Amino acid sequence: MEATSSVKEREHLYRLIVSQLRYDGYESAASNLARNFSAYPPCAPSSRLSHLVRLGNQMEGEASKPDHSDVLSHISGRGIMDLEFESDEKIMSPPAHRHELGYVTSHKGPVLCSNFSHDGRLVATGSADMSIRILDVDRMATKSTVGQQDPHPVIRTLYDHSDAILSLSFHPTVSVLASGSRDNFIKFFDYSKPSVKRAYRSVIEVAS
């Protein structure tokens, strides 16, 4: 049990390092480390590690301060600490960062759904603008890093619905993306062909 916990903690540390490297612009080093421990899902740029280090340094500084409890005990005149003493000072810790902005898609409407491919390399987004976009995750993470000029993350844009996209799912083994829409159609797209933007098959969902 302890060994499993240790492995998970170590993997979490590596993910923080990869995210920090990408945040600081060291994409090559980040990619090498991510490959070495098979990071999944991919690590987006984040400054959380530097934030945690800063908090740790502050805590170490506080711990190294001399203990004046004996002085306070002498002042109280009773040889013990006054447990009813309340300090007016309020300690405010900065909120922990749980979400990082990875990439803003070029949809013309709000994104209503998304889905990652089974290998984590692609992510599809469906929008109220009736379009579907497939993005390369590595390019998306790289483009959000300052100073990087990699190709555009959007590798496919698909159109074939007449209303908002509500659901997306990648096939586990072949290059097929299924989509569900408010237009009551389920459509299947072969995204292995760059020139194809329409579904090769459609199924209408009949309301019961």
N, CA, C and O of each residue as an XYZ file, in Angstrom:
832
protein
N       0.835     -1.208      0.000
C       0.000      0.000      0.000
C       0.867      1.254      0.000
O       0.614      2.198     -0.749
N       1.926      1.252      0.876
C       2.818      2.396      0.946
C       3.588      2.563     -0.354
O       3.832      3.685     -0.800
N       3.977      1.429     -0.969
C       4.719      1.487     -2.227
C       3.869      2.117     -3.322
O       4.359      2.937     -4.098
N       2.590      1.735     -3.387
C       1.681      2.305     -4.386
C       1.513      3.797     -4.181
O       1.514      4.570     -5.139
N       1.368      4.198     -2.929
C       1.219      5.618     -2.610
C       2.464      6.394     -2.999
O       2.377      7.512     -3.507
N       3.638      5.787     -2.756
C       4.902      6.442     -3.095
C       5.038      6.635     -4.599
O       5.502      7.680     -5.055
N       4.633      5.629     -5.372
C       4.700      5.718     -6.839
C       3.788      6.823     -7.349
O       4.168      7.589     -8.234
N       2.578      6.907     -6.788
C       1.632      7.942     -7.207
C       2.151      9.333     -6.869
O       2.009     10.267     -7.659
N       2.757      9.465     -5.683
C       3.315     10.758     -5.291
C       4.459     11.157     -6.211
O       4.590     12.321     -6.588
N       5.293     10.170     -6.569
C       6.418     10.445     -7.458
C       5.924     10.857     -8.842
O       6.469     11.778     -9.451
N       4.889     10.173     -9.339
C       4.334     10.522    -10.648
C       3.728     11.924    -10.620
O       3.858     12.688    -11.576
N       3.060     12.251     -9.504
C       2.493     13.598     -9.367
C       3.598     14.650     -9.391
O       3.435     15.715     -9.986
N       4.730     14.346     -8.737
C       5.869     15.266     -8.741
C       6.399     15.460    -10.153
O       6.668     16.586    -10.572
N       6.552     14.347    -10.896
C       7.049     14.444    -12.269
C       6.114     15.285    -13.139
O       6.570     16.067    -13.973
N       4.799     15.120    -12.940
C       3.832     15.895    -13.720
C       3.971     17.390    -13.406
O       3.871     18.230    -14.300
N       4.203     17.710    -12.134
C       4.407     19.115    -11.760
C       5.662     19.678    -12.427
O       5.676     20.824    -12.876
N       6.724     18.852    -12.485
C       7.972     19.295    -13.116
C       7.760     19.545    -14.603
O       8.205     20.565    -15.130
N       7.075     18.611    -15.291
C       6.806     18.773    -16.727
C       5.999     20.043    -16.984
O       6.318     20.815    -17.888
N       4.955     20.255    -16.189
C       4.113     21.442    -16.363
C       4.904     22.722    -16.122
O       4.720     23.712    -16.829
N       5.788     22.701    -15.118
C       6.593     23.894    -14.824
C       7.581     24.172    -15.950
O       7.776     25.324    -16.339
N       8.212     23.108    -16.479
C       9.148     23.277    -17.596
C       8.451     23.886    -18.803
O       9.003     24.771    -19.458
N       7.240     23.419    -19.104
C       6.496     23.972    -20.231
C       6.094     25.418    -19.966
O       6.114     26.252    -20.871
N       5.731     25.705    -18.732
C       5.359     27.074    -18.365
C       6.547     28.016    -18.549
O       6.379     29.168    -18.949
N       7.762     27.511    -18.251
C       8.967     28.334    -18.348
C       9.565     28.340    -19.750
O      10.550     29.037    -19.991
N       8.989     27.574    -20.681
C       9.459     27.603    -22.063
C      10.433     26.508    -22.438
O      10.985     26.538    -23.538
N      10.669     25.527    -21.550
C      11.606     24.442    -21.848
C      10.842     23.230    -22.376
O      10.778     22.192    -21.718
N      10.270     23.369    -23.554
C       9.400     22.335    -24.101
C      10.146     21.045    -24.383
O       9.615     19.961    -24.142
N      11.386     21.141    -24.896
C      12.149     19.937    -25.222
C      12.406     19.094    -23.977
O      12.209     17.879    -23.992
N      12.843     19.738    -22.908
C      13.098     19.013    -21.654
C      11.806     18.433    -21.095
O      11.794     17.317    -20.574
N      10.714     19.194    -21.204
C       9.420     18.724    -20.706
C       8.955     17.491    -21.475
O       8.476     16.527    -20.879
N       9.097     17.522    -22.801
C       8.662     16.390    -23.630
C       9.475     15.137    -23.330
O       8.929     14.035    -23.270
N      10.791     15.312    -23.139
C      11.644     14.158    -22.827
C      11.236     13.513    -21.507
O      11.132     12.289    -21.419
N      11.008     14.319    -20.495
C      10.607     13.779    -19.193
C       9.236     13.119    -19.275
O       9.024     12.050    -18.701
N       8.299     13.755    -19.991
C       6.950     13.204    -20.116
C       6.974     11.840    -20.798
O       6.221     10.940    -20.427
N       7.847     11.692    -21.800
C       7.958     10.400    -22.487
C       8.542      9.328    -21.560
O       8.140      8.166    -21.616
N       9.483      9.723    -20.717
C      10.159      8.761    -19.848
C       9.215      8.111    -18.845
O       9.395      6.944    -18.498
N       8.209      8.849    -18.373
C       7.287      8.220    -17.420
C       5.872      8.097    -17.980
O       4.913      7.884    -17.239
N       5.756      8.237    -19.330
C       4.481      8.027    -20.034
C       3.355      8.831    -19.406
O       2.363      8.271    -18.941
N       3.517     10.147    -19.398
C       2.529     11.033    -18.773
C       1.188     10.945    -19.482
O       1.102     11.173    -20.688
N       0.145     10.615    -18.739
C      -1.218     10.592    -19.271
C      -2.194     10.926    -18.154
O      -2.129     10.327    -17.081
N      -3.100     11.876    -18.388
C      -3.220     12.692    -19.592
C      -2.065     13.673    -19.717
O      -1.334     13.882    -18.749
N      -1.882     14.286    -20.899
C      -0.761     15.203    -21.103
C      -0.768     16.348    -20.090
O      -1.819     16.761    -19.601
N       0.428     16.847    -19.789
C       0.587     17.915    -18.792
C       0.581     19.278    -19.477
O       1.434     19.559    -20.320
N      -0.369     20.111    -19.119
C      -0.427     21.472    -19.649
C       0.536     22.366    -18.874
O       0.878     22.054    -17.733
N       0.981     23.473    -19.474
C       1.867     24.401    -18.762
C       1.233     24.902    -17.469
O       0.048     25.232    -17.440
N       2.019     24.958    -16.412
C       1.506     25.398    -15.113
C       2.659     25.887    -14.241
O       3.769     25.359    -14.313
N       2.390     26.893    -13.422
C       3.397     27.410    -12.487
C       3.148     26.891    -11.069
O       3.676     27.449    -10.107
N       2.363     25.846    -10.934
C       1.995     25.341     -9.603
C       3.214     24.883     -8.802
O       3.260     25.078     -7.587
N       4.207     24.276     -9.469
C       5.379     23.794     -8.745
C       6.132     24.951     -8.089
O       6.514     24.858     -6.923
N       6.347     26.034     -8.827
C       7.049     27.181     -8.245
C       6.238     27.780     -7.096
O       6.800     28.272     -6.117
N       4.909     27.733     -7.227
C       4.035     28.227     -6.159
C       4.200     27.377     -4.897
O       4.281     27.914     -3.792
N       4.250     26.048     -5.062
C       4.414     25.157     -3.916
C       5.790     25.318     -3.272
O       5.919     25.280     -2.048
N       6.820     25.499     -4.109
C       8.168     25.711     -3.575
C       8.223     26.998     -2.761
O       8.837     27.047     -1.695
N       7.579     28.030     -3.274
C       7.560     29.309     -2.558
C       6.875     29.159     -1.188
O       7.356     29.684     -0.185
N       5.745     28.435     -1.163
C       5.058     28.200      0.107
C       5.917     27.373      1.063
O       5.949     27.632      2.266
N       6.619     26.367      0.509
C       7.490     25.538      1.341
C       8.622     26.346      1.958
O       8.962     26.164      3.127
N       9.204     27.242      1.160
C      10.276     28.095      1.681
C       9.768     29.002      2.796
O      10.460     29.244      3.785
N       8.551     29.496      2.618
C       7.974     30.351      3.654
C       7.764     29.571      4.950
O       8.031     30.078      6.040
N       7.280     28.326      4.819
C       7.050     27.501      6.006
C       8.363     27.159      6.705
O       8.421     27.136      7.934
N       9.422     26.891      5.928
C      10.726     26.611      6.527
C      11.249     27.829      7.270
O      11.853     27.708      8.336
N      11.009     29.012      6.693
C      11.438     30.242      7.346
C      10.729     30.451      8.666
O      11.332     30.893      9.644
N       9.435     30.127      8.689
C       8.672     30.262      9.930
C       9.162     29.266     10.977
O       9.245     29.588     12.162
N       9.486     28.046     10.525
C       9.921     27.007     11.459
C      11.275     27.330     12.078
O      11.571     26.894     13.191
N      12.107     28.101     11.351
C      13.446     28.413     11.858
C      13.458     29.569     12.844
O      14.493     29.850     13.448
N      12.319     30.250     13.022
C      12.259     31.361     13.970
C      12.328     30.827     15.400
O      11.802     29.749     15.677
N      12.977     31.572     16.325
C      13.099     31.099     17.710
C      11.747     30.985     18.398
O      10.826     31.756     18.130
N      11.649     30.003     19.293
C      10.420     29.777     20.048
C      10.406     30.675     21.289
O      11.262     30.537     22.162
N       9.443     31.589     21.369
C       9.354     32.526     22.488
C       8.264     32.120     23.478
O       7.798     32.950     24.258
N       7.857     30.862     23.452
C       6.768     30.446     24.336
C       7.140     30.595     25.809
O       6.281     30.873     26.645
N       8.464     30.401     26.132
C       8.861     30.535     27.528
C       8.738     31.971     28.006
O       8.428     32.219     29.171
N       8.982     32.924     27.102
C       8.844     34.334     27.447
C       7.389     34.667     27.728
O       7.077     35.370     28.689
N       6.493     34.152     26.874
C       5.068     34.410     27.066
C       4.570     33.785     28.362
O       3.713     34.348     29.043
N       5.118     32.608     28.702
C       4.721     31.954     29.947
C       5.127     32.797     31.148
O       4.385     32.922     32.122
N       6.328     33.375     31.056
C       6.806     34.212     32.163
C       5.937     35.457     32.315
O       5.638     35.889     33.428
N       5.530     36.034     31.164
C       4.697     37.232     31.204
C       3.340     36.925     31.806
O       2.795     37.753     32.537
N       2.772     35.745     31.516
C       1.456     35.395     32.052
C       1.489     35.232     33.561
O       0.452     35.336     34.216
N       2.688     34.974     34.135
C       2.835     34.860     35.581
C       2.346     33.555     36.139
O       2.308     33.381     37.357
N       1.966     32.624     35.277
C       1.427     31.359     35.774
C       2.255     30.160     35.331
O       1.965     29.018     35.687
N       3.274     30.439     34.559
C       4.137     29.348     34.122
C       3.557     28.517     33.003
O       4.160     27.524     32.597
N       2.374     28.910     32.485
C       1.766     28.185     31.373
C       1.294     29.180     30.337
O       1.172     30.373     30.617
N       1.030     28.687     29.141
C       0.527     29.553     28.073
C      -0.923     29.913     28.329
O      -1.690     29.100     28.845
N      -1.298     31.126     27.969
C      -2.696     31.547     28.063
C      -3.427     31.022     26.836
O      -3.295     31.587     25.750
N      -4.189     29.959     26.994
C      -4.844     29.326     25.851
C      -6.003     30.145     25.318
O      -6.508     29.854     24.233
N      -6.435     31.150     26.038
C      -7.540     31.980     25.576
C      -7.056     33.191     24.787
O      -7.854     34.000     24.315
N      -5.722     33.303     24.651
C      -5.171     34.415     23.885
C      -5.510     34.239     22.412
O      -5.282     33.164     21.855
N      -6.044     35.260     21.774
C      -6.388     35.221     20.358
C      -5.681     36.353     19.646
O      -5.774     37.513     20.048
N      -4.985     36.012     18.602
C      -4.274     37.034     17.834
C      -5.234     37.717     16.869
O      -6.134     37.087     16.314
N      -5.027     39.020     16.681
C      -5.842     39.762     15.716
C      -5.360     39.541     14.290
O      -6.045     39.880     13.325
N      -4.185     38.972     14.177
C      -3.601     38.767     12.852
C      -4.267     37.585     12.161
O      -4.374     36.500     12.733
N      -4.709     37.799     10.945
C      -5.344     36.740     10.170
C      -4.373     36.238      9.113
O      -3.828     37.013      8.327
N      -4.170     34.937      9.111
C      -3.258     34.343      8.135
C      -4.055     33.963      6.897
O      -4.973     33.144      6.955
N      -3.691     34.566      5.793
C      -4.392     34.322      4.533
C      -3.461     33.592      3.578
O      -2.470     34.159      3.118
N      -3.772     32.349      3.281
C      -2.977     31.587      2.322
C      -3.550     31.781      0.932
O      -4.769     31.791      0.761
N      -2.686     31.936     -0.068
C      -3.198     32.088     -1.429
C      -3.910     30.826     -1.875
O      -3.497     29.729     -1.498
N      -4.961     30.945     -2.663
C      -5.703     29.759     -3.109
C      -4.852     28.861     -3.989
O      -4.030     29.337     -4.773
N      -5.057     27.554     -3.851
C      -4.315     26.601     -4.673
C      -4.843     26.636     -6.098
O      -6.051     26.716     -6.323
N      -3.923     26.575     -7.058
C      -4.317     26.583     -8.465
C      -4.681     25.169     -8.889
O      -3.839     24.271     -8.862
N      -5.916     24.973     -9.274
C      -6.362     23.646     -9.697
C      -6.586     23.560    -11.200
O      -6.638     22.461    -11.751
N      -6.718     24.690    -11.867
C      -6.972     24.673    -13.304
C      -6.011     25.627    -14.001
O      -5.726     26.718    -13.508
N      -5.526     25.199    -15.143
C      -4.653     26.044    -15.943
C      -5.242     26.150    -17.346
O      -5.740     25.167    -17.895
N      -5.182     27.346    -17.918
C      -5.668     27.544    -19.277
C      -4.685     26.921    -20.249
O      -3.537     27.357    -20.341
N      -5.127     25.899    -20.976
C      -4.244     25.221    -21.906
C      -4.284     25.805    -23.299
O      -3.235     26.072    -23.885
N      -5.479     26.012    -23.848
C      -5.604     26.533    -25.212
C      -7.035     26.980    -25.432
O      -7.973     26.326    -24.976
N      -7.202     28.082    -26.123
C      -8.532     28.595    -26.438
C      -8.844     28.239    -27.887
O      -8.134     28.672    -28.794
N      -9.897     27.456    -28.115
C     -10.246     27.053    -29.477
C     -10.797     28.230    -30.261
O     -11.136     29.269    -29.694
N     -10.883     28.055    -31.568
C     -11.369     29.131    -32.435
C     -12.837     28.942    -32.797
O     -13.286     29.436    -33.831
N     -13.594     28.229    -31.955
C     -15.033     28.101    -32.190
C     -15.693     29.481    -32.130
O     -15.227     30.374    -31.421
N     -16.773     29.639    -32.876
C     -17.510     30.906    -32.868
C     -18.623     30.911    -31.822
O     -19.290     31.925    -31.619
N     -18.817     29.780    -31.167
C     -19.814     29.662    -30.104
C     -19.209     28.919    -28.937
O     -18.076     28.447    -29.031
N     -19.936     28.800    -27.834
C     -19.404     28.094    -26.664
C     -19.191     26.606    -26.937
O     -19.965     25.983    -27.663
N     -18.139     26.046    -26.352
C     -17.870     24.612    -26.456
C     -18.773     23.877    -25.467
O     -18.759     24.175    -24.272
N     -19.554     22.921    -25.960
C     -20.529     22.209    -25.131
C     -20.071     20.810    -24.730
O     -20.606     20.227    -23.787
N     -19.083     20.268    -25.443
C     -18.601     18.931    -25.111
C     -17.182     18.747    -25.639
O     -16.736     19.481    -26.522
N     -16.489     17.772    -25.095
C     -15.139     17.444    -25.557
C     -14.849     15.992    -25.216
O     -15.506     15.397    -24.362
N     -13.849     15.426    -25.899
C     -13.500     14.033    -25.648
C     -12.069     13.779    -26.112
O     -11.679     14.210    -27.197
N     -11.284     13.075    -25.284
C      -9.916     12.717    -25.649
C      -9.902     11.366    -26.354
O     -10.709     10.486    -26.053
N      -8.968     11.213    -27.302
C      -8.760      9.905    -27.912
C      -8.169      8.974    -26.860
O      -7.659      9.435    -25.839
N      -8.236      7.664    -27.105
C      -7.815      6.698    -26.095
C      -6.321      6.776    -25.789
O      -5.902      6.414    -24.689
N      -5.501      7.247    -26.751
C      -4.069      7.379    -26.485
C      -3.709      8.750    -25.926
O      -2.546      9.014    -25.621
N      -4.710      9.626    -25.790
C      -4.476     10.941    -25.207
C      -3.807     11.941    -26.130
O      -3.465     13.040    -25.696
N      -3.611     11.588    -27.394
C      -2.901     12.491    -28.305
C      -3.808     13.518    -28.969
O      -3.345     14.571    -29.407
N      -5.095     13.212    -29.041
C      -6.044     14.111    -29.692
C      -7.179     14.456    -28.737
O      -7.508     13.688    -27.833
N      -7.766     15.620    -28.956
C      -8.972     15.991    -28.221
C      -9.932     16.635    -29.214
O      -9.528     17.471    -30.022
N     -11.197     16.247    -29.154
C     -12.224     16.810    -30.032
C     -13.124     17.721    -29.210
O     -13.441     17.426    -28.058
N     -13.531     18.835    -29.816
C     -14.438     19.763    -29.140
C     -15.662     19.991    -30.022
O     -15.541     20.176    -31.233
N     -16.834     19.976    -29.404
C     -18.083     20.228    -30.117
C     -18.701     21.511    -29.605
O     -18.677     21.784    -28.404
N     -19.256     22.302    -30.515
C     -19.690     23.647    -30.137
C     -21.131     23.929    -30.524
O     -21.743     23.219    -31.323
N     -21.648     24.994    -29.926
C     -22.972     25.489    -30.301
C     -22.964     26.058    -31.711
O     -24.026     26.275    -32.294
N     -21.773     26.303    -32.271
C     -21.689     26.821    -33.642
C     -21.842     25.720    -34.688
O     -21.682     25.967    -35.883
N     -22.160     24.477    -34.224
C     -22.450     23.316    -35.081
C     -21.206     22.696    -35.705
O     -21.319     21.848    -36.590
N     -20.026     23.104    -35.260
C     -18.790     22.550    -35.811
C     -18.066     21.696    -34.778
O     -18.297     21.809    -33.574
N     -17.181     20.835    -35.287
C     -16.333     19.984    -34.457
C     -14.886     20.271    -34.833
O     -14.550     20.373    -36.013
N     -14.043     20.398    -33.832
C     -12.622     20.602    -34.097
C     -11.827     19.516    -33.381
O     -12.093     19.184    -32.226
N     -10.843     18.970    -34.099
C      -9.942     17.977    -33.521
C      -8.576     18.629    -33.372
O      -8.035     19.186    -34.327
N      -8.024     18.555    -32.164
C      -6.763     19.219    -31.869
C      -5.696     18.219    -31.448
O      -5.980     17.211    -30.801
N      -4.459     18.525    -31.831
C      -3.302     17.755    -31.393
C      -2.905     18.253    -30.005
O      -2.579     19.429    -29.838
N      -2.929     17.366    -29.008
C      -2.704     17.781    -27.615
C      -1.298     18.334    -27.409
O      -1.131     19.338    -26.717
N      -0.273     17.692    -28.003
C       1.095     18.181    -27.835
C       1.258     19.575    -28.427
O       1.889     20.440    -27.821
N       0.692     19.793    -29.607
C       0.768     21.127    -30.213
C       0.011     22.147    -29.370
O       0.439     23.292    -29.228
N      -1.113     21.719    -28.816
C      -1.929     22.611    -28.006
C      -1.162     23.053    -26.762
O      -1.176     24.230    -26.400
N      -0.491     22.100    -26.111
C       0.286     22.423    -24.912
C       1.478     23.294    -25.255
O       1.830     24.202    -24.502
N       2.115     23.012    -26.418
C       3.282     23.785    -26.822
C       2.909     25.202    -27.195
O       3.626     26.143    -26.854
N       1.784     25.369    -27.898
C       1.388     26.696    -28.360
C       1.046     27.616    -27.197
O       1.197     28.834    -27.296
N       0.583     27.027    -26.089
C       0.228     27.851    -24.939
C       1.455     28.266    -24.137
O       1.349     29.067    -23.208
N       2.641     27.714    -24.498
C       3.879     28.099    -23.834
C       4.452     29.325    -24.523
O       4.554     29.356    -25.750
N       4.820     30.311    -23.766
C       5.313     31.570    -24.319
C       6.534     31.328    -25.189
O       7.463     30.624    -24.792
N       6.525     31.917    -26.385
C       7.680     31.876    -27.269
C       7.706     30.705    -28.224
O       8.600     30.631    -29.066
N       6.771     29.797    -28.128
C       6.745     28.644    -29.017
C       5.960     28.973    -30.283
O       4.937     29.656    -30.234
N       6.459     28.474    -31.428
C       5.825     28.763    -32.706
C       5.513     27.480    -33.457
O       5.766     27.395    -34.659
N       4.975     26.489    -32.780
C       4.619     25.227    -33.420
C       3.408     25.405    -34.326
O       2.702     26.408    -34.223
N       3.157     24.428    -35.228
C       1.980     24.509    -36.094
C       0.697     24.628    -35.284
O       0.655     24.300    -34.098
N      -0.343     25.104    -35.950
C      -1.625     25.316    -35.274
C      -2.154     23.998    -34.716
O      -2.097     22.979    -35.404
N      -2.666     23.993    -33.486
C      -3.138     22.746    -32.861
C      -4.329     22.102    -33.557
O      -4.464     20.879    -33.518
N      -5.206     22.894    -34.200
C      -6.397     22.333    -34.845
C      -5.983     21.609    -36.121
O      -5.505     22.233    -37.068
N      -6.168     20.283    -36.142
C      -5.769     19.513    -37.319
C      -6.953     19.138    -38.205
O      -6.757     18.799    -39.372
N      -8.181     19.191    -37.676
C      -9.381     18.911    -38.470
C     -10.519     19.806    -37.989
O     -10.672     20.062    -36.795
N     -11.313     20.274    -38.952
C     -12.558     20.975    -38.643
C     -13.667     20.271    -39.412
O     -13.606     20.162    -40.637
N     -14.676     19.793    -38.698
C     -15.733     18.970    -39.295
C     -17.077     19.681    -39.207
O     -17.435     20.255    -38.179
N     -17.823     19.624    -40.336
C     -19.154     20.239    -40.394
C     -20.133     19.238    -40.998
O     -19.896     18.730    -42.094
N     -21.215     18.950    -40.307
C     -22.281     18.160    -40.933
C     -23.556     18.169    -40.101
O     -24.537     17.522    -40.468
N     -23.558     18.883    -39.002
C     -24.746     18.974    -38.158
C     -25.465     20.296    -38.402
O     -24.856     21.280    -38.823
N     -26.762     20.305    -38.132
C     -27.561     21.522    -38.319
C     -27.954     22.160    -36.991
O     -28.763     23.087    -36.953
N     -27.369     21.653    -35.894
C     -27.628     22.239    -34.572
C     -26.420     21.974    -33.678
O     -25.437     21.378    -34.117
N     -26.493     22.412    -32.439
C     -25.367     22.331    -31.506
C     -24.890     20.896    -31.290
O     -25.691     19.961    -31.261
N     -23.576     20.734    -31.139
C     -22.983     19.429    -30.858
C     -23.044     19.185    -29.351
O     -22.614     20.028    -28.564
N     -23.576     18.034    -28.956
C     -23.770     17.753    -27.531
C     -22.917     16.605    -27.005
O     -22.735     16.478    -25.794
N     -22.389     15.764    -27.902
C     -21.633     14.598    -27.440
C     -20.611     14.173    -28.488
O     -20.871     14.254    -29.688
N     -19.439     13.718    -28.022
C     -18.376     13.256    -28.915
C     -17.726     12.007    -28.323
O     -17.644     11.859    -27.104
N     -17.265     11.109    -29.200
C     -16.570      9.913    -28.720
C     -15.644      9.378    -29.808
O     -16.070      9.168    -30.943
N     -14.369      9.157    -29.458
C     -13.410      8.564    -30.385
C     -13.546      7.045    -30.370
O     -13.777      6.440    -29.323
N     -13.399      6.431    -31.562
C     -13.330      4.973    -31.635
C     -11.996      4.545    -31.020
O     -10.986      5.213    -31.238
N     -11.966      3.447    -30.256
C     -10.726      3.059    -29.570
C      -9.594      2.585    -30.468
O      -8.437      2.630    -30.052
N      -9.888      2.129    -31.698
C      -8.821      1.543    -32.521
C      -8.673      2.158    -33.909
O      -7.589      2.087    -34.488
N      -9.717      2.757    -34.457
C      -9.620      3.331    -35.803
C      -9.895      4.829    -35.753
O     -10.416      5.347    -34.764
N      -9.535      5.520    -36.843
C      -9.657      6.982    -36.891
C     -11.082      7.419    -37.210
O     -11.354      7.990    -38.266
N     -11.973      7.140    -36.285
C     -13.384      7.498    -36.450
C     -13.852      8.256    -35.210
O     -13.573      7.862    -34.077
N     -14.563      9.343    -35.453
C     -15.134     10.135    -34.367
C     -16.648     10.142    -34.511
O     -17.172     10.460    -35.578
N     -17.349      9.793    -33.442
C     -18.815      9.820    -33.443
C     -19.289     11.076    -32.729
O     -18.704     11.496    -31.730
N     -20.361     11.674    -33.256
C     -20.892     12.896    -32.648
C     -22.409     12.813    -32.529
O     -23.084     12.218    -33.369
N     -22.921     13.417    -31.477
C     -24.359     13.522    -31.288
C     -24.748     14.984    -31.210
O     -24.017     15.797    -30.645
N     -25.904     15.322    -31.780
C     -26.287     16.731    -31.861
C     -27.747     16.935    -31.483
O     -28.541     15.996    -31.426
N     -28.064     18.187    -31.230
C     -29.443     18.558    -30.938
C     -30.335     18.380    -32.165
O     -31.560     18.424    -32.046
N     -29.739     18.179    -33.342
C     -30.535     17.946    -34.547
C     -31.034     16.501    -34.637
O     -31.641     16.109    -35.634
N     -30.769     15.701    -33.572
C     -31.220     14.301    -33.469
C     -30.464     13.343    -34.380
O     -30.933     12.235    -34.637
N     -29.303     13.756    -34.869
C     -28.487     12.874    -35.700
C     -27.224     12.459    -34.957
O     -26.623     13.250    -34.231
N     -26.837     11.208    -35.154
C     -25.527     10.715    -34.741
C     -24.714     10.551    -36.013
O     -25.152      9.881    -36.947
N     -23.547     11.151    -36.057
C     -22.742     11.116    -37.278
C     -21.366     10.543    -36.999
O     -20.825     10.676    -35.901
N     -20.806      9.895    -38.031
C     -19.502      9.257    -37.926
C     -18.557      9.889    -38.939
O     -18.850      9.944    -40.134
N     -17.419     10.366    -38.443
C     -16.438     11.048    -39.288
C     -15.138     10.243    -39.342
O     -14.645      9.764    -38.320
N     -14.591     10.103    -40.559
C     -13.269      9.494    -40.734
C     -12.251     10.637    -40.778
O     -12.075     11.277    -41.815
N     -11.583     10.887    -39.650
C     -10.685     12.045    -39.590
C      -9.268     11.726    -40.081
O      -8.368     12.559    -39.974
N      -9.073     10.505    -40.625
C      -7.762     10.170    -41.196
C      -7.549     10.857    -42.541
O      -6.422     10.920    -43.034
N      -8.631     11.375    -43.141
C      -8.547     12.039    -44.444
C      -8.693     13.545    -44.254
O      -9.785     14.024    -43.948
N      -7.601     14.302    -44.432
C      -7.626     15.747    -44.170
C      -8.657     16.515    -44.982
O      -9.203     17.509    -44.506
N      -8.931     16.062    -46.212
C      -9.832     16.813    -47.088
C     -11.310     16.560    -46.795
O     -12.169     17.304    -47.270
N     -11.616     15.517    -46.018
C     -13.010     15.159    -45.745
C     -13.504     15.900    -44.506
O     -12.945     15.755    -43.419
N     -14.559     16.696    -44.684
C     -15.118     17.465    -43.575
C     -16.537     17.017    -43.219
O     -17.113     17.493    -42.240
N     -17.100     16.099    -44.016
C     -18.466     15.629    -43.785
C     -18.465     14.197    -43.266
O     -17.500     13.457    -43.458
N     -19.544     13.818    -42.613
C     -19.671     12.469    -42.066
C     -19.853     11.452    -43.184
O     -20.483     11.735    -44.202
N     -19.292     10.266    -42.980
C     -19.479      9.207    -43.975
C     -20.716      8.365    -43.658
O     -21.156      7.553    -44.472
N     -21.270      8.573    -42.454
C     -22.487      7.842    -42.100
C     -23.282      8.647    -41.082
O     -22.716      9.286    -40.195
N     -24.613      8.604    -41.227
C     -25.493      9.320    -40.299
C     -26.603      8.396    -39.822
O     -27.128      7.588    -40.588
N     -26.947      8.523    -38.561
C     -28.038      7.743    -37.976
C     -28.958      8.713    -37.259
O     -28.511      9.497    -36.423
N     -30.256      8.662    -37.587
C     -31.190      9.566    -36.930
C     -31.713      8.926    -35.649
O     -32.054      7.743    -35.619
N     -31.768      9.717    -34.613
C     -32.281      9.243    -33.330
C     -33.768      9.563    -33.261
O     -34.165     10.729    -33.255
N     -34.573      8.530    -33.210
C     -36.021      8.703    -33.195
C     -36.494      8.850    -31.756
O     -36.249      7.981    -30.919
N     -37.168      9.945    -31.479
C     -37.671     10.181    -30.120
C     -38.780      9.197    -29.797
O     -39.658      8.955    -30.625
N     -38.747      8.623    -28.592
C     -39.763      7.634    -28.207
C     -41.026      8.331    -27.731
O     -41.996      7.668    -27.364
